[in-house]
């Protein structure tokens, strides 16, 4: 059993491929509230990772943000089955880590309701000891608050953070954990690799040997 080591995952872009869902949800909001604005590829890529409010504040006044977020979520929640996929070997990897006795957690900027829709869709919620959602922290990644919550809840003093964004790697480093970056992000890996995570992976099952070695 590996009771003192926790494996923490980001959600979007790490466990689940939600890129198209995010793209379509932002497209829906902009068509309704800013139809004259043509979203660019760079705009769409910039939406992958940050909290919704931060993304919308770049384009709209603060007084509109709650309405925009509600519009986004309504569309997003109802289209998971249309646009979301699970990345290869994710479910098998979670099952193996659980069998080996590791604590598992998710830290996401998503609201809990949306996070659970995605996790439940692929029947992987069961593997996680704790899920920390966007509304459950004061400080989003790269702040380590969410990761430290998972560590406290699981009574672990060591662990690893796995993600596709610089904020994931930085949050892991800020929590004094090992860090693993994934290579399947549409944003590319240059910025993540520049932060020198302990490992970069092509698919999720590559984390198992690494975790066994450092735990």
TATA-V443928 format. One record per residue. BURIAL is + if it has 16 or more other C-alpha atoms within 10 Angstrom, else -. Layout:
BEGIN
burial=BURIAL
burial=BURIAL
END
This chain:
BEGIN
burial=-
burial=-
burial=-
burial=+
burial=+
burial=+
burial=+
burial=+
burial=+
burial=+
burial=+
burial=+
burial=+
burial=+
burial=+
burial=+
burial=+
burial=+
burial=+
burial=-
burial=+
burial=+
burial=+
burial=+
burial=+
burial=+
burial=+
burial=+
burial=+
burial=+
burial=-
burial=-
burial=-
burial=-
burial=-
burial=-
burial=-
burial=-
burial=-
burial=-
burial=-
burial=-
burial=-
burial=+
burial=-
burial=-
burial=+
burial=+
burial=+
burial=+
burial=+
burial=+
burial=-
burial=-
burial=+
burial=+
burial=-
burial=-
burial=-
burial=-
burial=-
burial=-
burial=-
burial=-
burial=+
burial=-
burial=-
burial=+
burial=-
burial=-
burial=+
burial=+
burial=+
burial=-
burial=+
burial=+
burial=+
burial=-
burial=-
burial=+
burial=-
burial=-
burial=-
burial=+
burial=+
burial=+
burial=+
burial=-
burial=-
burial=+
burial=+
burial=-
burial=+
burial=+
burial=-
burial=-
burial=+
burial=+
burial=-
burial=-
burial=-
burial=+
burial=+
burial=+
burial=+
burial=+
burial=+
burial=+
burial=+
burial=+
burial=+
burial=-
burial=-
burial=+
burial=+
burial=+
burial=+
burial=+
burial=+
burial=-
burial=-
burial=-
burial=-
burial=+
burial=+
burial=-
burial=+
burial=+
burial=+
burial=+
burial=+
burial=+
burial=+
burial=+
burial=-
burial=+
burial=+
burial=-
burial=-
burial=+
burial=+
burial=+
burial=+
burial=+
burial=+
burial=+
burial=+
burial=+
burial=+
burial=+
burial=+
burial=-
burial=-
burial=+
burial=-
burial=+
burial=-
burial=+
burial=+
burial=+
burial=+
burial=+
burial=+
burial=+
burial=+
burial=+
burial=+
burial=+
burial=+
burial=+
burial=+
burial=+
burial=+
burial=+
burial=+
burial=+
burial=+
burial=+
burial=+
burial=+
burial=+
burial=+
burial=+
burial=+
burial=+
burial=-
burial=+
burial=-
burial=+
burial=-
burial=-
burial=+
burial=+
burial=-
burial=-
burial=-
burial=+
burial=-
burial=-
burial=+
burial=-
burial=-
burial=+
burial=+
burial=+
burial=-
burial=+
burial=-
burial=-
burial=-
burial=+
burial=-
burial=-
burial=-
burial=-
END
